[in-house]
């Protein structure tokens, strides 16, 4: 009768050399993966910021049509009033009913929603027409504070020009997202 030894009885472990080689290979693979993960994280943060702003634009349009009143979306730092002249939408925004049509939230005008800052090095810029805000009218069409009905928001992550997302607001108020066409600062 043969002596049946288990195959695993002869295995004692790995040598120090095998361990160091596998550790070196893992280190090389991690050094290749970390920059890719950083770019992925920036890309996701940019996409989330663009989606939040697009959602706020859709919400403002919906509320204007539902309430049959003028609803304004404007940049805000404190979550209560509009900031004019800066065009820094990445710090946050507010949505409110603008009964008197002056693009300024008065105490008697209801605040509908507050959007918080994008963070993570994200910038959100737009042209002069939407720099201080935009309004949706009761029929759902848009109007910038500069008087024009159209405009583009550029959402960038600091990774260079051409890597941004654009939110394009059409004359009828419809918002569409475009990739790679925005000129980032």
N, CA, C and O of each residue as an XYZ file, in Angstrom:
740
protein
N       0.822     -1.163      0.000
C       0.000      0.000      0.000
C       0.879      1.243      0.000
O       1.848      1.341      0.752
N       0.532      2.151     -0.826
C       1.323      3.365     -0.968
C       0.956      4.356      0.123
O      -0.175      4.411      0.606
N       1.937      5.114      0.477
C       1.712      6.160      1.463
C       1.075      7.357      0.766
O       1.697      7.972     -0.101
N      -0.123      7.681      1.126
C      -0.840      8.799      0.492
C      -0.623     10.057      1.312
O      -1.247     10.264      2.353
N       0.255     10.868      0.825
C       0.489     12.151      1.473
C      -0.319     13.208      0.743
O      -0.489     13.157     -0.475
N      -0.788     14.121      1.480
C      -1.517     15.234      0.884
C      -0.548     16.117      0.114
O       0.601     16.304      0.514
N      -1.012     16.632     -0.949
C      -0.200     17.530     -1.761
C       0.184     18.767     -0.963
O       1.262     19.326     -1.168
N      -0.665     19.191     -0.078
C      -0.450     20.423      0.667
C       0.531     20.257      1.834
O       0.961     21.251      2.420
N       0.883     19.037      2.170
C       1.812     18.839      3.269
C       3.223     19.292      2.902
O       4.007     19.649      3.781
N       3.548     19.280      1.617
C       4.887     19.672      1.186
C       5.016     21.174      0.968
O       6.130     21.691      0.874
N       3.919     21.863      0.887
C       3.959     23.293      0.645
C       4.188     24.006      1.977
O       3.431     23.821      2.931
N       5.236     24.817      2.027
C       5.584     25.476      3.280
C       5.283     26.977      3.252
O       5.210     27.579      4.323
N       5.104     27.613      2.097
C       4.879     29.050      1.996
C       5.639     29.614      0.814
O       6.038     28.883     -0.092
N       5.836     30.926      0.833
C       6.576     31.579     -0.247
C       7.911     32.048      0.296
O       8.067     32.320      1.486
N       8.847     32.131     -0.594
C      10.164     32.599     -0.179
C      10.163     34.123     -0.109
O       9.258     34.778     -0.625
N      11.163     34.662      0.518
C      11.294     36.103      0.628
C      11.443     36.732     -0.744
O      10.903     37.809     -0.995
N      12.159     36.080     -1.620
C      12.345     36.597     -2.977
C      11.018     36.646     -3.737
O      10.737     37.635     -4.414
N      10.212     35.613     -3.639
C       8.898     35.602     -4.291
C       8.003     36.710     -3.734
O       7.288     37.373     -4.484
N       8.045     36.901     -2.436
C       7.248     37.946     -1.807
C       7.670     39.334     -2.287
O       6.818     40.167     -2.594
N       8.975     39.589     -2.355
C       9.466     40.894     -2.793
C       9.150     41.161     -4.260
O       8.836     42.292     -4.632
N       9.230     40.135     -5.089
C       8.896     40.309     -6.508
C       7.408     40.628     -6.658
O       7.049     41.525     -7.422
N       6.547     39.919     -5.951
C       5.101     40.198     -6.056
C       4.774     41.579     -5.487
O       3.883     42.259     -5.998
N       5.474     41.997     -4.450
C       5.284     43.323     -3.883
C       5.710     44.403     -4.879
O       5.038     45.427     -5.004
N       6.805     44.187     -5.579
C       7.274     45.145     -6.590
C       6.288     45.243     -7.754
O       6.019     46.339     -8.246
N       5.757     44.123     -8.192
C       4.778     44.128     -9.285
C       3.517     44.870     -8.860
O       2.953     45.638     -9.640
N       3.074     44.643     -7.625
C       1.899     45.353     -7.123
C       2.149     46.854     -7.051
O       1.268     47.647     -7.384
N       3.336     47.246     -6.622
C       3.682     48.666     -6.561
C       3.673     49.313     -7.926
O       3.199     50.440     -8.072
N       4.185     48.625     -8.927
C       4.191     49.152    -10.302
C       2.762     49.312    -10.808
O       2.423     50.335    -11.404
N       1.934     48.313    -10.575
C       0.544     48.394    -11.027
C      -0.210     49.521    -10.327
O      -1.005     50.215    -10.961
N       0.024     49.710     -9.047
C      -0.628     50.800     -8.321
C      -0.162     52.158     -8.819
O      -0.964     53.086     -8.922
N       1.119     52.287     -9.128
C       1.623     53.576     -9.625
C       1.030     53.913    -10.989
O       0.936     55.087    -11.346
N       0.637     52.914    -11.745
C      -0.030     53.155    -13.025
C      -1.512     53.476    -12.830
O      -2.088     54.246    -13.598
N      -2.122     52.891    -11.812
C      -3.564     53.050    -11.618
C      -3.948     54.346    -10.917
O      -5.029     54.872    -11.179
N      -3.113     54.877    -10.043
C      -3.475     56.055     -9.252
C      -3.772     57.278    -10.118
O      -4.784     57.935     -9.873
N      -2.957     57.627    -11.115
C      -3.315     58.789    -11.951
C      -4.621     58.593    -12.715
O      -5.378     59.544    -12.906
N      -4.881     57.385    -13.146
C      -6.125     57.105    -13.863
C      -7.313     57.284    -12.929
O      -8.343     57.823    -13.334
N      -7.182     56.839    -11.689
C      -8.267     57.003    -10.728
C      -8.496     58.467    -10.386
O      -9.636     58.875    -10.161
N      -7.423     59.271    -10.343
C      -7.570     60.703    -10.095
C      -8.340     61.381    -11.216
O      -9.211     62.212    -10.960
N      -8.023     61.031    -12.455
C      -8.743     61.593    -13.600
C     -10.199     61.146    -13.589
O     -11.091     61.927    -13.919
N     -10.442     59.904    -13.214
C     -11.812     59.394    -13.131
C     -12.597     60.155    -12.058
O     -13.761     60.502    -12.257
N     -11.951     60.406    -10.933
C     -12.620     61.130     -9.849
C     -12.973     62.558    -10.267
O     -14.072     63.031     -9.978
N     -12.044     63.254    -10.950
C     -12.327     64.610    -11.438
C     -13.462     64.590    -12.448
O     -14.335     65.458    -12.429
N     -13.446     63.606    -13.321
C     -14.494     63.485    -14.333
C     -15.862     63.264    -13.678
O     -16.857     63.851    -14.103
N     -15.909     62.433    -12.663
C     -17.172     62.175    -11.970
C     -17.662     63.403    -11.210
O     -18.862     63.681    -11.193
N     -16.743     64.143    -10.579
C     -17.131     65.358     -9.860
C     -17.683     66.393    -10.832
O     -18.648     67.090    -10.517
N     -17.077     66.496    -12.006
C     -17.559     67.424    -13.036
C     -18.949     67.010    -13.504
O     -19.828     67.857    -13.662
N     -19.153     65.721    -13.725
C     -20.455     65.225    -14.183
C     -21.538     65.450    -13.133
O     -22.665     65.812    -13.473
N     -21.205     65.239    -11.862
C     -22.185     65.457    -10.790
C     -22.572     66.931    -10.709
O     -23.749     67.261    -10.562
N     -21.581     67.815    -10.805
C     -21.872     69.255    -10.753
C     -22.757     69.669    -11.933
O     -23.687     70.456    -11.759
N     -22.475     69.150    -13.122
C     -23.295     69.470    -14.298
C     -24.709     68.925    -14.133
O     -25.680     69.592    -14.490
N     -24.825     67.724    -13.597
C     -26.154     67.130    -13.394
C     -26.973     67.906    -12.367
O     -28.178     68.085    -12.542
N     -26.326     68.368    -11.298
C     -27.046     69.146    -10.284
C     -27.551     70.467    -10.852
O     -28.677     70.881    -10.575
N     -26.713     71.123    -11.647
C     -27.140     72.386    -12.253
C     -28.245     72.147    -13.273
O     -29.208     72.912    -13.332
N     -28.118     71.093    -14.076
C     -29.170     70.768    -15.052
C     -30.484     70.466    -14.340
O     -31.548     70.879    -14.800
N     -30.418     69.756    -13.233
C     -31.621     69.462    -12.460
C     -32.259     70.742    -11.931
O     -33.481     70.884    -11.949
N     -31.430     71.674    -11.460
C     -31.961     72.958    -10.973
C     -32.611     73.740    -12.108
O     -33.646     74.374    -11.904
N     -32.021     73.705    -13.299
C     -32.613     74.394    -14.450
C     -33.961     73.770    -14.818
O     -34.932     74.483    -15.072
N     -34.015     72.444    -14.844
C     -35.284     71.758    -15.142
C     -36.340     72.071    -14.081
O     -37.506     72.306    -14.399
N     -35.914     72.070    -12.824
C     -36.840     72.353    -11.735
C     -37.398     73.778    -11.849
O     -38.601     73.993    -11.694
N     -36.522     74.741    -12.120
C     -36.971     76.133    -12.240
C     -37.971     76.275    -13.387
O     -38.971     76.980    -13.258
N     -37.705     75.620    -14.486
C     -38.625     75.687    -15.633
C     -39.968     75.053    -15.280
O     -41.028     75.597    -15.589
N     -39.904     73.902    -14.630
C     -41.128     73.210    -14.228
C     -41.963     74.085    -13.286
O     -43.179     74.189    -13.453
N     -41.324     74.707    -12.310
C     -42.038     75.550    -11.358
C     -42.640     76.781    -12.033
O     -43.735     77.210    -11.669
N     -41.942     77.348    -13.005
C     -42.479     78.519    -13.716
C     -43.757     78.151    -14.464
O     -44.730     78.906    -14.453
N     -43.749     76.998    -15.108
C     -44.937     76.569    -15.851
C     -46.060     76.192    -14.888
O     -47.214     76.564    -15.098
N     -45.721     75.457    -13.838
C     -46.721     75.010    -12.869
C     -47.378     76.180    -12.140
O     -48.596     76.203    -11.959
N     -46.576     77.134    -11.731
C     -47.086     78.279    -10.972
C     -47.606     79.407    -11.867
O     -48.231     80.352    -11.387
N     -47.341     79.296    -13.168
C     -47.695     80.354    -14.118
C     -47.128     81.692    -13.640
O     -47.816     82.712    -13.622
N     -45.859     81.651    -13.256
C     -45.194     82.840    -12.737
C     -43.718     82.785    -13.147
O     -43.221     81.749    -13.588
N     -43.056     83.880    -12.998
C     -41.632     83.980    -13.326
C     -40.811     83.360    -12.192
O     -40.974     83.727    -11.029
N     -39.927     82.416    -12.541
C     -39.059     81.759    -11.568
C     -37.617     81.999    -11.979
O     -37.248     81.793    -13.135
N     -36.800     82.439    -11.018
C     -35.406     82.803    -11.291
C     -34.462     81.811    -10.641
O     -34.697     81.336     -9.530
N     -33.393     81.510    -11.354
C     -32.267     80.731    -10.853
C     -31.064     81.658    -10.927
O     -30.740     82.163    -12.002
N     -30.392     81.891     -9.795
C     -29.260     82.818     -9.786
C     -28.153     82.297     -8.880
O     -28.420     81.516     -7.967
N     -26.901     82.722     -9.122
C     -25.810     82.298     -8.237
C     -25.975     82.902     -6.846
O     -26.421     84.041     -6.700
N     -25.610     82.129     -5.831
C     -25.754     82.583     -4.450
C     -24.662     81.965     -3.594
O     -24.283     80.809     -3.784
N     -24.167     82.740     -2.660
C     -23.168     82.238     -1.715
C     -23.836     81.836     -0.406
O     -23.491     80.814      0.187
N     -24.790     82.640      0.038
C     -25.413     82.413      1.341
C     -26.690     81.579      1.303
O     -27.240     81.259      2.357
N     -27.175     81.219      0.108
C     -28.395     80.428      0.009
C     -29.658     81.216      0.256
O     -30.722     80.630      0.457
N     -29.564     82.559      0.245
C     -30.730     83.383      0.506
C     -30.895     84.509     -0.510
O     -32.016     84.923     -0.806
N     -29.786     85.001     -1.038
C     -29.852     86.122     -1.981
C     -28.922     85.869     -3.164
O     -27.998     85.059     -3.090
N     -29.188     86.578     -4.249
C     -28.383     86.437     -5.464
C     -27.090     87.244     -5.346
O     -27.046     88.287     -4.694
N     -26.058     86.744     -5.981
C     -24.788     87.458     -6.081
C     -24.690     87.982     -7.506
O     -24.792     87.206     -8.457
N     -24.496     89.262     -7.665
C     -24.397     89.835     -9.011
C     -22.962     90.200     -9.328
O     -22.178     90.557     -8.449
N     -22.640     90.099    -10.610
C     -21.336     90.528    -11.085
C     -20.244     89.485    -11.039
O     -19.225     89.652    -11.710
N     -20.408     88.411    -10.276
C     -19.313     87.441    -10.146
C     -19.407     86.328    -11.186
O     -18.391     85.909    -11.740
N     -20.611     85.852    -11.451
C     -20.783     84.737    -12.380
C     -20.193     83.441    -11.857
O     -19.929     82.532    -12.644
N     -19.981     83.328    -10.572
C     -19.367     82.143     -9.968
C     -20.455     81.183     -9.488
O     -20.791     81.142     -8.304
N     -20.986     80.428    -10.413
C     -22.078     79.514    -10.114
C     -21.629     78.320     -9.279
O     -22.469     77.657     -8.670
N     -20.335     78.024     -9.232
C     -19.867     76.857     -8.485
C     -19.999     77.027     -6.975
O     -19.866     76.050     -6.238
N     -20.255     78.233     -6.504
C     -20.408     78.461     -5.065
C     -21.829     78.180     -4.580
O     -22.079     78.179     -3.375
N     -22.751     77.943     -5.494
C     -24.122     77.618     -5.143
C     -25.110     78.486     -5.893
O     -24.717     79.413     -6.602
N     -26.394     78.192     -5.740
C     -27.444     78.950     -6.417
C     -28.751     78.800     -5.648
O     -28.899     77.942     -4.777
N     -29.684     79.663     -6.004
C     -31.024     79.583     -5.421
C     -32.052     79.644     -6.538
O     -31.791     80.179     -7.615
N     -33.218     79.090     -6.263
C     -34.367     79.154     -7.165
C     -35.485     79.807     -6.373
O     -35.809     79.368     -5.269
N     -36.076     80.855     -6.934
C     -37.151     81.557     -6.243
C     -38.152     82.125     -7.231
O     -37.847     82.312     -8.409
N     -39.354     82.398     -6.735
C     -40.396     83.038     -7.539
C     -40.110     84.532     -7.536
O     -40.014     85.151     -6.476
N     -39.974     85.108     -8.728
C     -39.641     86.533     -8.861
C     -40.884     87.278     -9.331
O     -41.061     87.532    -10.523
N     -41.727     87.618     -8.390
C     -43.008     88.250     -8.713
C     -42.886     89.596     -9.397
O     -43.715     89.929    -10.245
N     -41.870     90.384     -9.050
C     -41.751     91.722     -9.652
C     -40.775     91.769    -10.833
O     -40.610     92.824    -11.445
N     -40.124     90.645    -11.164
C     -39.292     90.567    -12.362
C     -37.985     91.331    -12.310
O     -37.474     91.740    -13.353
N     -37.425     91.536    -11.109
C     -36.190     92.328    -11.013
C     -34.927     91.488    -10.794
O     -33.846     92.049    -10.620
N     -35.042     90.158    -10.800
C     -33.913     89.244    -10.600
C     -33.296     89.359     -9.198
O     -32.192     88.863     -8.974
N     -33.977     89.990     -8.275
C     -33.507     90.127     -6.898
C     -34.556     89.493     -5.999
O     -35.745     89.788     -6.125
N     -34.124     88.624     -5.091
C     -35.078     87.983     -4.192
C     -35.439     88.931     -3.059
O     -34.592     89.316     -2.253
N     -36.706     89.297     -3.014
C     -37.235     90.135     -1.952
C     -37.745     89.238     -0.825
O     -37.992     88.055     -1.058
N     -37.909     89.765      0.383
C     -38.356     88.946      1.522
C     -39.702     88.259      1.308
O     -39.941     87.196      1.879
N     -40.577     88.839      0.506
C     -41.894     88.242      0.299
C     -41.923     87.250     -0.863
O     -42.971     86.664     -1.131
N     -40.808     87.044     -1.556
C     -40.758     86.103     -2.676
C     -40.270     84.744     -2.172
O     -39.202     84.647     -1.568
N     -41.064     83.691     -2.426
C     -40.739     82.375     -1.861
C     -39.461     81.768     -2.457
O     -39.255     81.766     -3.670
N     -38.619     81.257     -1.567
C     -37.414     80.523     -1.949
C     -37.820     79.073     -2.177
O     -38.349     78.426     -1.273
N     -37.576     78.561     -3.379
C     -38.029     77.216     -3.724
C     -36.959     76.148     -3.515
O     -37.263     75.037     -3.081
N     -35.711     76.484     -3.822
C     -34.642     75.487     -3.708
C     -33.301     76.183     -3.574
O     -33.087     77.271     -4.108
N     -32.391     75.522     -2.838
C     -31.023     76.017     -2.667
C     -30.069     74.949     -3.178
O     -30.146     73.790     -2.771
N     -29.172     75.344     -4.069
C     -28.131     74.443     -4.567
C     -26.815     74.816     -3.916
O     -26.446     75.990     -3.883
N     -26.104     73.826     -3.400
C     -24.850     74.080     -2.701
C     -23.675     74.005     -3.662
O     -23.806     73.490     -4.772
N     -22.547     74.511     -3.241
C     -21.358     74.602     -4.083
C     -20.896     73.272     -4.636
O     -21.148     72.214     -4.060
N     -20.213     73.350     -5.768
C     -19.736     72.153     -6.447
C     -18.530     71.543     -5.737
O     -18.432     70.320     -5.635
N     -17.603     72.382     -5.240
C     -16.415     71.873     -4.553
C     -15.489     71.120     -5.483
O     -15.671     71.145     -6.700
N     -14.503     70.456     -4.923
C     -13.554     69.606     -5.654
C     -12.868     70.294     -6.830
O     -12.545     69.634     -7.817
N     -12.640     71.585     -6.751
C     -11.949     72.286     -7.829
C     -12.779     72.493     -9.078
O     -12.229     72.811    -10.132
N     -14.085     72.324     -8.991
C     -14.977     72.489    -10.134
C     -15.293     73.971    -10.310
O     -15.539     74.681     -9.335
N     -15.284     74.430    -11.553
C     -15.722     75.791    -11.855
C     -16.935     75.724    -12.771
O     -17.025     74.856    -13.640
N     -17.866     76.649    -12.567
C     -19.061     76.756    -13.408
C     -19.145     78.205    -13.861
O     -19.341     79.109    -13.049
N     -18.995     78.418    -15.159
C     -19.022     79.767    -15.720
C     -20.038     79.830    -16.855
O     -20.417     78.817    -17.444
N     -20.458     81.040    -17.134
C     -21.384     81.262    -18.238
C     -21.078     82.618    -18.859
O     -20.271     83.386    -18.336
N     -21.722     82.898    -19.965
C     -21.528     84.175    -20.632
C     -22.244     85.301    -19.904
O     -22.881     85.090    -18.872
N     -22.130     86.485    -20.455
C     -22.692     87.681    -19.820
C     -24.206     87.589    -19.638
O     -24.743     88.164    -18.691
N     -24.893     86.892    -20.507
C     -26.353     86.835    -20.438
C     -26.855     86.139    -19.175
O     -27.827     86.592    -18.569
N     -26.213     85.052    -18.772
C     -26.643     84.290    -17.598
C     -25.728     84.510    -16.395
O     -25.890     83.831    -15.381
N     -24.788     85.422    -16.476
C     -23.816     85.616    -15.394
C     -24.496     85.873    -14.048
O     -24.082     85.323    -13.028
N     -25.531     86.702    -14.044
C     -26.203     87.048    -12.789
C     -27.510     86.289    -12.576
O     -28.201     86.532    -11.587
N     -27.860     85.388    -13.469
C     -29.060     84.591    -13.298
C     -29.863     84.456    -14.576
O     -29.603     85.129    -15.573
N     -30.831     83.582    -14.522
C     -31.769     83.454    -15.625
C     -33.150     83.211    -15.063
O     -33.313     82.679    -13.965
N     -34.134     83.606    -15.832
C     -35.524     83.453    -15.415
C     -36.235     82.531    -16.389
O     -35.943     82.521    -17.584
N     -37.163     81.766    -15.864
C     -38.089     81.013    -16.696
C     -39.432     81.700    -16.590
O     -39.908     82.014    -15.499
N     -40.027     81.925    -17.732
C     -41.313     82.609    -17.803
C     -42.441     81.581    -17.754
O     -42.174     80.388    -17.898
N     -43.678     81.995    -17.559
C     -44.793     81.047    -17.394
C     -44.979     80.048    -18.540
O     -45.541     78.974    -18.326
N     -44.528     80.375    -19.730
C     -44.651     79.427    -20.841
C     -43.456     78.474    -20.923
O     -43.417     77.612    -21.802
N     -42.474     78.618    -20.012
C     -41.330     77.721    -19.973
C     -40.113     78.211    -20.740
O     -39.066     77.563    -20.728
N     -40.244     79.355    -21.408
C     -39.088     79.874    -22.132
C     -38.159     80.606    -21.171
O     -38.576     81.068    -20.109
N     -36.892     80.703    -21.565
C     -35.886     81.284    -20.680
C     -35.590     82.726    -21.058
O     -35.839     83.160    -22.183
N     -35.058     83.448    -20.099
C     -34.665     84.839    -20.324
C     -33.510     85.125    -19.373
O     -33.648     84.991    -18.157
N     -32.378     85.516    -19.933
C     -31.235     85.868    -19.097
C     -31.355     87.289    -18.587
O     -32.137     88.084    -19.106
N     -30.589     87.594    -17.586
C     -30.617     88.957    -17.051
C     -30.106     89.944    -18.092
O     -30.464     91.121    -18.070
N     -29.274     89.462    -18.995
C     -28.788     90.299    -20.087
C     -29.814     90.500    -21.190
O     -29.548     91.220    -22.153
N     -30.983     89.878    -21.072
C     -32.057     90.083    -22.023
C     -32.201     88.985    -23.063
O     -33.287     88.811    -23.615
N     -31.142     88.238    -23.346
C     -31.217     87.184    -24.352
C     -31.832     85.921    -23.758
O     -31.852     85.737    -22.541
N     -32.332     85.059    -24.634
C     -33.019     83.860    -24.173
C     -32.118     82.635    -24.121
O     -32.503     81.627    -23.528
N     -30.943     82.685    -24.714
C     -30.082     81.507    -24.779
C     -28.770     81.758    -24.053
O     -28.376     82.900    -23.816
N     -28.108     80.666    -23.708
C     -26.813     80.773    -23.054
C     -26.238     79.399    -22.778
O     -26.912     78.380    -22.930
N     -24.974     79.389    -22.369
C     -24.259     78.139    -22.103
C     -23.558     78.225    -20.759
O     -22.897     79.218    -20.452
N     -23.707     77.178    -19.963
C     -22.958     77.028    -18.725
C     -21.790     76.085    -19.018
O     -21.987     75.032    -19.625
N     -20.590     76.446    -18.600
C     -19.406     75.615    -18.780
C     -18.987     75.059    -17.418
O     -18.670     75.817    -16.501
N     -18.989     73.742    -17.299
C     -18.606     73.073    -16.061
C     -17.250     72.423    -16.302
O     -17.119     71.532    -17.142
N     -16.228     72.880    -15.548
C     -14.851     72.448    -15.767
C     -14.244     71.914    -14.475
O     -14.681     72.254    -13.376
N     -13.226     71.069    -14.632
C     -12.577     70.479    -13.465
C     -11.110     70.852    -13.319
O     -10.423     70.289    -12.466
N     -10.621     71.759    -14.103
C      -9.238     72.203    -13.979
C      -8.241     71.323    -14.699
O      -7.036     71.533    -14.555
N      -8.688     70.349    -15.467
C      -7.757     69.459    -16.161
C      -7.401     69.953    -17.558
O      -6.735     69.242    -18.309
N      -7.833     71.152    -17.915
C      -7.443     71.719    -19.194
C      -8.620     72.052    -20.080
O      -9.756     71.671    -19.800
N      -8.336     72.766    -21.147
C      -9.393     73.175    -22.058
C      -9.922     71.970    -22.824
O      -9.193     71.008    -23.069
N     -11.163     72.031    -23.190
C     -11.776     70.961    -23.961
C     -12.248     69.789    -23.132
O     -12.853     68.869    -23.682
N     -11.995     69.779    -21.820
C     -12.414     68.665    -20.975
C     -13.667     68.977    -20.184
O     -14.021     68.225    -19.275
N     -14.339     70.053    -20.502
C     -15.509     70.453    -19.731
C     -16.801     69.900    -20.291
O     -16.839     69.269    -21.348
N     -17.842     70.156    -19.553
C     -19.194     69.832    -19.993
C     -19.944     71.144    -20.186
O     -19.746     72.099    -19.435
N     -20.790     71.182    -21.182
C     -21.591     72.374    -21.441
C     -23.056     72.050    -21.224
O     -23.553     71.009    -21.653
N     -23.734     72.964    -20.551
C     -25.186     72.913    -20.448
C     -25.706     74.068    -21.290
O     -25.480     75.234    -20.966
N     -26.391     73.744    -22.354
C     -26.841     74.742    -23.316
C     -28.338     74.951    -23.129
O     -29.132     74.018    -23.249
N     -28.704     76.188    -22.834
C     -30.111     76.535    -22.624
C     -30.624     77.162    -23.916
O     -30.133     78.203    -24.353
N     -31.612     76.517    -24.517
C     -32.190     76.997    -25.774
C     -33.236     78.075    -25.500
O     -33.630     78.296    -24.355
N     -33.667     78.725    -26.541
C     -34.637     79.819    -26.427
C     -35.933     79.386    -25.734
O     -36.519     80.146    -24.963
N     -36.363     78.182    -26.014
C     -37.585     77.666    -25.405
C     -37.389     77.189    -23.978
O     -38.342     76.719    -23.357
N     -36.164     77.298    -23.433
C     -35.899     76.895    -22.067
C     -35.358     75.493    -21.915
O     -34.964     75.094    -20.819
N     -35.333     74.740    -23.002
C     -34.842     73.367    -22.945
C     -33.343     73.364    -22.669
O     -32.604     74.195    -23.197
N     -32.903     72.425    -21.840
C     -31.489     72.310    -21.484
C     -30.936     71.031    -22.096
O     -31.528     69.959    -21.970
N     -29.799     71.160    -22.756
C     -29.127     69.962    -23.251
C     -27.678     69.996    -22.818
O     -27.092     71.058    -22.606
N     -27.123     68.823    -22.693
C     -25.748     68.661    -22.208
C     -24.861     68.286    -23.386
O     -25.216     67.428    -24.195
N     -23.713     68.929    -23.474
C     -22.764     68.647    -24.532
C     -21.402     68.416    -23.908
O     -21.038     69.089    -22.944
N     -20.656     67.485    -24.439
C     -19.391     67.097    -23.853
C     -18.217     67.572    -24.712
O     -18.219     67.400    -25.931
N     -17.232     68.162    -24.073
C     -15.987     68.480    -24.743
C     -15.970     69.730    -25.578
O     -14.927     70.069    -26.137
N     -17.075     70.431    -25.688
C     -17.073     71.616    -26.528
C     -16.850     72.886    -25.720
O     -16.717     73.972    -26.285
N     -16.808     72.750    -24.402
C     -16.692     73.968    -23.604
C     -15.239     74.379    -23.464
O     -14.356     73.532    -23.328
N     -14.997     75.659    -23.498
C     -13.673     76.212    -23.294
C     -13.500     76.501    -21.822
O     -14.061     77.464    -21.301
N     -12.732     75.675    -21.156
C     -12.531     75.835    -19.719
C     -11.425     76.853    -19.449
O     -10.485     76.998    -20.230
N     -11.564     77.554    -18.322
C     -10.520     78.521    -17.972
C      -9.223     77.846    -17.586
O      -8.246     78.524    -17.264
